[in-house]
Amino acid sequence: MNYKTKTVKIFLSLMLVASIFSSIMPISATRIVDVAKTSEFDSNDSEKFKAPDIIDEEEQEEKSYIGRVKEDEKDLYTFIFKNEDGSNTMRVFDHPVKYIDDKGETRDISLEISKDKDGTFKAADHMIKASFGNDISEGIGFEYDDVRIEMVAKAENNVKTKAGLSADGKKLTYVVDDKTSYVYSLTYCGIKEDIVVNEYTGQTEYEFILKTNGLHPVKIDESVFLADNDEEIKASIGDIIIFTTDNRNNAFGDLQFETVEENSEYMFTIVLDPDYLRDEKTAYPITIDPTIEINYDNNGAGAIEDVTINSLDTSSGSSGSIYVGLRNPYGISRILMRFPNLNLSEIASDNDIISAKVEIRDLLCESEEMWVYCYIFNGGTWSESSVDWQTVSPNSYTTFLSSKKISYNEGHALDPMYRYSFDILAAVKRW
């Protein structure tokens, strides 16, 4: 089936700069652009097209995806979908969404977990080899290249509980008691653990053993990473974010660790603030959210470079979250982004781009609402690993592009402009 037009959504190179009086805003972001072209696509007309796992049903319904244009997908970070109106949508992600299997074939990464004959569980179709015990005491683990990590949660009273797989095959739950459950799921680069607490129990610490097989933990800013003997970061343990059921009083927990055996085994402890847990604004159930992921291609997720720069402190290009706002003791926090692996070879010129936008999500929701502003940034070149406030000239921005009011835990889109050949800067209140 052929169509005459194609709309491609691509995420742009940008710099985010924000100021929120005295608030901070850790965010997660996705990026998008739109273009025109004719091409073939893959679809099965006899049944509804099923998009890859990263595309939820709400997005597929909204965008009316009916097929894939695989011949135009030039890398492991890109999907191109055919829309019902004859246009196309390109989605470029900040992590691989496909992988090359042992036969040299490119496959979509699946987030499904399958059950083995022995009662254990594993990743069904993924670039990492993930495994999950039938009992919580057996732990979980994953492998990728030379990285092998095993984790065992220490449930209260050494309770043993069997795993239950969700109907869609994407969540594995160990119910410790009527108040606490451990829920595991795959991410595109690792494993996510959610500790779900239904009501305040008085417990403020959660422990787990991590077997690192030659790696050791290092703490950079507030984030913990696993490095080899050459101090090359091989994996990350995401920031400990606590999500309330209404997403209006989210917070950070602290992650501490001590050595059991050097370069082999470590005890990690998640520490939560008891006052926060008792706060009437903390709506239960809460979800405590550690994530362990490989450092793909030695550049975090690989496809996108992003870094928080701080006016009064060092910068951080490896944290799982990015920050905007005024925060103590870091001063002003702003964000730079670049998309080095963005493949625009299918786009003939700027004139073919219909729209471009960046989607951001407030994680902590520490302010009722805040405005984010988007500008063209012309502060010179930078690298994720070495940029800082002084070298990047963070006040070097010119043309105003767009703005968006952000509130609570929602995702919002900034429309930078119909162009992609410049860095972009966005701010909450201009300092």
C-alpha positions in Angstrom: 0.0 0.0 0.0 1.4 3.4 -0.9 0.6 6.9 0.4 1.7 10.2 -0.9 2.7 12.0 2.3 4.7 11.0 5.3 4.9 12.8 8.7 8.0 11.9 10.6 8.4 12.8 14.3 12.0 13.2 15.4 13.3 14.5 18.7 15.5 17.6 18.5 18.9 18.8 19.8 18.1 21.2 22.6 19.2 23.0 25.8 16.7 23.3 28.6 17.2 26.1 31.0 14.8 26.7 33.9 14.2 28.8 36.9 11.4 28.3 39.4 12.0 30.8 42.2 12.9 28.2 44.9 11.6 25.0 43.4 13.4 22.3 41.5 12.0 20.2 38.7 13.6 16.8 37.9 12.2 15.8 34.6 12.3 13.0 32.0 12.0 13.9 28.3 11.2 12.5 24.9 11.6 14.3 21.6 9.6 14.5 18.3 9.6 16.1 14.6 7.2 15.9 11.5 8.1 15.5 7.6 6.7 14.5 4.1 7.6 11.6 1.8 6.2 8.5 0.0 7.1 5.0 1.1 5.9 1.4 1.6 4.9 0.1 5.0 4.4 -3.2 6.7 0.9 -4.1 8.0 -1.5 -6.9 8.3 -4.9 -5.7 7.1 -6.7 -8.7 8.6 -6.1 -7.6 12.1 -5.3 -4.5 14.1 -1.7 -3.4 13.8 0.2 -4.0 17.1 2.8 -1.4 17.8 6.0 -2.2 19.8 5.8 -2.3 23.6 7.1 1.3 24.1 4.0 2.7 22.3 1.0 2.5 24.6 -2.5 2.0 23.4 -3.5 5.6 24.1 -0.8 6.9 21.8 -1.6 4.4 19.1 -5.3 5.4 19.2 -4.5 9.1 19.2 -2.0 8.9 16.3 -3.9 6.2 14.4 -0.8 4.0 13.7 -1.8 1.3 11.2 1.7 -0.1 10.2 5.5 0.2 10.1 7.8 1.8 7.5 10.7 -0.5 8.4 12.8 0.4 5.3 13.2 3.9 6.6 14.3 2.9 10.1 18.0 3.4 9.9 19.2 2.7 13.4 18.3 0.9 16.7 16.7 4.0 18.2 14.0 4.8 15.6 10.5 3.6 14.8 8.5 4.9 11.8 4.8 4.3 11.8 2.2 4.7 9.0 -0.8 6.8 10.1 -4.4 6.2 9.0 -4.5 9.6 7.2 -1.5 8.5 4.9 1.1 10.4 6.9 4.0 8.8 8.9 5.2 9.3 12.4 8.9 8.9 13.3 9.7 8.3 17.0 13.4 8.6 18.0 14.2 7.4 21.5 17.0 8.1 24.0 17.7 4.4 24.3 17.8 1.4 21.9 14.3 0.0 21.0 15.7 -2.7 18.8 18.7 -5.1 18.9 20.7 -7.4 16.6 20.3 -11.0 17.6 22.8 -13.9 17.3 21.8 -14.5 13.6 22.5 -10.8 12.7 18.8 -10.0 12.4 17.3 -6.7 13.8 14.5 -7.4 16.3 12.2 -5.1 18.3 13.0 -5.3 22.0 10.1 -6.8 23.9 9.3 -6.0 27.5 7.5 -9.3 28.0 8.6 -11.9 30.6 8.2 -15.6 30.0 8.0 -18.5 32.4 10.5 -21.4 32.0 9.7 -25.1 32.6 11.5 -25.0 36.0 9.3 -22.2 37.3 11.7 -19.4 36.9 11.2 -16.4 34.6 13.2 -14.7 31.9 13.2 -11.9 29.3 11.3 -13.2 26.3 12.9 -11.2 23.5 15.5 -8.7 24.6 19.1 -7.6 24.0 19.9 -8.3 27.7 19.5 -11.8 29.3 17.3 -11.2 32.3 16.3 -13.9 34.8 13.9 -13.8 37.8 13.6 -16.4 40.5 10.4 -18.2 41.3 10.8 -17.1 44.9 11.9 -13.7 46.0 14.8 -15.2 47.9 16.3 -16.5 44.6 16.8 -13.0 43.3 17.0 -11.5 39.8 19.8 -10.9 37.4 20.8 -9.8 33.9 23.8 -10.0 31.5 24.9 -7.9 28.6 28.4 -8.3 27.0 30.8 -8.4 30.0 28.3 -7.0 32.5 26.7 -9.5 34.9 24.6 -8.2 37.8 22.5 -10.2 40.4 20.2 -8.7 43.0 18.4 -10.2 45.9 15.9 -8.2 47.9 15.9 -8.8 51.7 12.2 -9.1 52.5 11.2 -8.6 56.1 11.5 -11.7 58.3 13.2 -13.6 55.4 9.7 -14.3 54.1 9.5 -16.6 51.0 6.9 -15.6 48.4 6.3 -17.0 44.9 6.2 -14.8 41.8 3.0 -14.0 40.0 3.1 -12.9 36.3 0.6 -10.2 35.1 -1.9 -11.0 32.4 0.1 -9.0 29.8 3.4 -10.8 30.8 5.2 -7.5 31.7 5.2 -7.4 35.5 6.4 -10.0 38.0 5.0 -9.5 41.5 6.2 -11.0 44.8 3.7 -10.2 47.5 5.5 -10.1 50.9 2.4 -9.3 52.9 -0.8 -7.3 52.7 1.1 -4.1 52.9 4.2 -4.6 50.8 4.9 -6.1 47.3 8.0 -6.2 45.1 7.1 -5.7 41.4 9.7 -6.3 38.7 9.6 -5.3 35.0 12.0 -4.9 32.1 13.2 -1.6 30.8 14.9 -1.2 27.5 18.3 -1.3 29.1 17.8 -3.2 32.4 15.4 -4.1 35.2 13.0 -1.9 37.2 12.1 -2.8 40.7 9.0 -1.2 42.3 8.6 -1.6 46.0 4.8 -0.9 46.5 3.8 0.0 50.0 0.0 0.2 50.6 0.1 2.1 53.9 2.6 3.5 56.4 4.3 0.6 58.2 7.0 2.2 60.1 9.6 0.7 57.8 12.1 3.3 56.6 14.8 1.2 55.1 14.8 -1.5 52.4 17.9 -3.7 51.8 19.2 -5.7 48.9 22.3 -7.6 48.1 24.0 -6.8 44.8 26.5 -9.2 43.2 28.5 -7.2 40.7 31.0 -9.8 39.1 34.0 -7.5 39.0 32.3 -4.0 39.3 32.3 -1.6 42.2 29.8 1.1 43.1 30.7 4.8 42.8 28.5 7.8 43.8 28.4 10.8 41.5 26.3 13.7 42.9 23.3 11.8 44.3 23.4 8.9 41.8 25.1 5.5 42.1 26.9 3.8 39.2 28.8 0.5 38.8 32.4 0.9 37.4 35.1 -1.5 36.4 38.8 -1.4 37.5 39.5 1.3 34.9 36.7 3.4 36.4 34.7 3.1 33.3 31.0 3.2 34.2 29.3 0.0 33.1 25.8 0.3 34.7 23.7 2.7 36.7 21.3 2.4 39.6 18.7 5.0 39.0 17.7 7.7 41.4 15.4 6.5 44.2 12.2 8.3 43.4 9.1 7.8 45.6 5.8 8.2 43.7 2.6 8.8 45.6 -0.6 7.5 44.3 -1.8 11.0 43.3 1.7 12.1 42.1 1.5 15.3 44.1 4.0 14.6 46.8 6.8 12.7 45.1 10.2 12.7 46.7 13.7 11.3 46.6 15.0 8.5 48.8 18.7 8.0 49.7 20.7 5.1 48.4 23.6 3.9 50.6 26.0 0.9 50.2 28.6 -1.0 52.1 31.2 -3.6 50.9 30.6 -7.2 51.6 33.4 -8.4 49.2 35.3 -5.9 47.1 34.4 -5.9 43.4 32.0 -8.8 44.1 29.2 -8.2 46.6 27.6 -5.1 48.2 24.8 -4.4 50.6 22.6 -1.6 49.3 20.1 0.2 51.6 17.3 2.5 50.4 16.7 5.1 53.2 13.4 7.0 53.4 12.5 10.0 55.4 10.1 8.9 58.2 8.5 12.4 58.4 7.7 12.2 54.7 6.2 8.7 55.0 3.9 10.0 57.8 3.0 13.2 56.1 -0.7 13.5 55.4 0.2 14.7 51.9 1.9 11.4 51.1 -1.0 9.5 49.5 -0.7 5.8 49.7 0.0 3.4 48.1 3.5 4.7 47.3 6.0 3.2 44.9 9.7 3.2 45.6 11.4 3.1 42.3 15.1 1.8 41.9 16.2 0.8 38.4 19.4 -1.0 37.3 20.5 -0.5 33.7 23.5 -1.1 31.6 25.5 1.9 30.3 24.7 1.2 26.7 27.4 2.1 24.2 29.4 3.9 27.0 27.0 6.9 26.6 24.1 6.2 28.9 21.3 5.4 26.6 23.5 6.1 23.6 21.2 8.1 21.3 20.9 11.3 23.3 23.4 13.4 25.3 21.9 15.3 28.1 23.4 17.0 31.1 22.3 19.1 34.1 24.6 22.1 34.5 24.7 23.9 37.9 25.8 27.4 38.6 27.3 26.7 42.0 28.4 23.1 41.6 29.6 20.4 39.2 27.6 19.2 36.3 26.1 15.8 35.9 25.7 14.0 32.5 25.1 10.6 33.8 22.2 10.9 36.2 18.9 9.2 35.5 17.0 12.5 35.9 17.7 16.0 34.6 17.0 19.1 36.7 15.8 22.6 36.1 15.2 25.2 38.8 16.8 26.9 41.7 18.0 24.4 44.3 20.3 24.3 47.3 23.3 23.9 47.2 23.6 23.7 43.4 22.3 27.2 42.5 20.6 27.5 39.2 20.2 24.2 37.3 19.7 24.0 33.6 19.8 21.3 31.0 21.6 20.7 27.7 20.6 18.0 25.2 22.0 16.8 22.0 21.0 14.0 19.6 24.2 12.7 18.0 22.6 9.6 16.5 19.5 11.3 15.1 19.3 10.1 11.5 17.7 12.8 9.2 18.9 11.3 5.9 15.3 10.7 4.9 14.4 14.4 5.2 15.3 16.4 2.1 15.2 19.9 3.7 13.9 22.0 6.6 10.9 22.8 4.6 9.7 19.1 4.7 9.5 19.2 8.5 5.9 20.0 9.6 6.5 20.2 13.3 9.0 19.5 16.1 8.5 19.1 19.8 10.1 18.0 23.0 8.0 16.2 25.6 8.9 16.7 29.3 7.5 15.2 32.5 7.8 16.7 36.0 8.9 13.9 38.4 8.8 15.6 41.8 5.9 18.0 41.4 7.3 20.4 44.1 5.5 23.4 42.6 1.8 23.8 41.8 2.7 24.8 38.3 5.6 26.3 36.4 6.3 27.7 32.9 9.0 26.2 30.7 10.3 28.4 27.9 12.2 27.3 24.9 15.0 29.3 23.1 17.6 28.8 20.5 20.9 28.2 22.3 24.2 29.6 20.8 26.6 29.1 23.7 29.2 27.0 21.8 30.1 23.4 21.7 30.0 21.0 24.7 30.3 17.4 25.7 28.2 15.5 28.2 31.3 14.4 30.2 33.1 17.7 30.5 30.7 20.6 30.2 30.2 23.0 33.2 28.4 26.3 33.8 31.5 28.4 33.0 32.5 26.7 29.8 29.1 26.5 28.1 28.0 30.1 28.4 24.5 29.2 29.7 23.1 32.7 29.1 23.9 32.6 25.4 20.4 32.1 24.0 18.5 34.2 21.5 15.2 33.5 19.7 12.3 32.6 21.8 10.5 29.5 20.4 7.7 28.4 22.7 6.5 27.9 26.2 4.4 25.5 28.2 2.9 25.4 31.7 3.9 22.3 33.6 1.9 21.0 36.5 2.1 17.8 38.6 3.3 14.6 37.0 2.0 15.1 33.5 3.9 15.0 30.3 3.9 18.2 28.2 5.2 19.1 24.8 7.2 22.1 23.8 7.1 23.1 20.1 10.7 24.3 19.4 10.1 25.2 15.7 10.1 23.5 12.3 13.9 23.2 12.2 16.5 20.9 13.6 19.9 22.4 12.8 20.4 24.3 16.0 20.6 23.6 19.8 17.6 24.7 21.8 17.4 26.3 25.2 14.2 26.2 27.4 13.7 28.0 30.7 11.0 28.3 33.4 11.6 31.9 34.5 14.5 33.6 32.8 17.3 34.5 35.2 
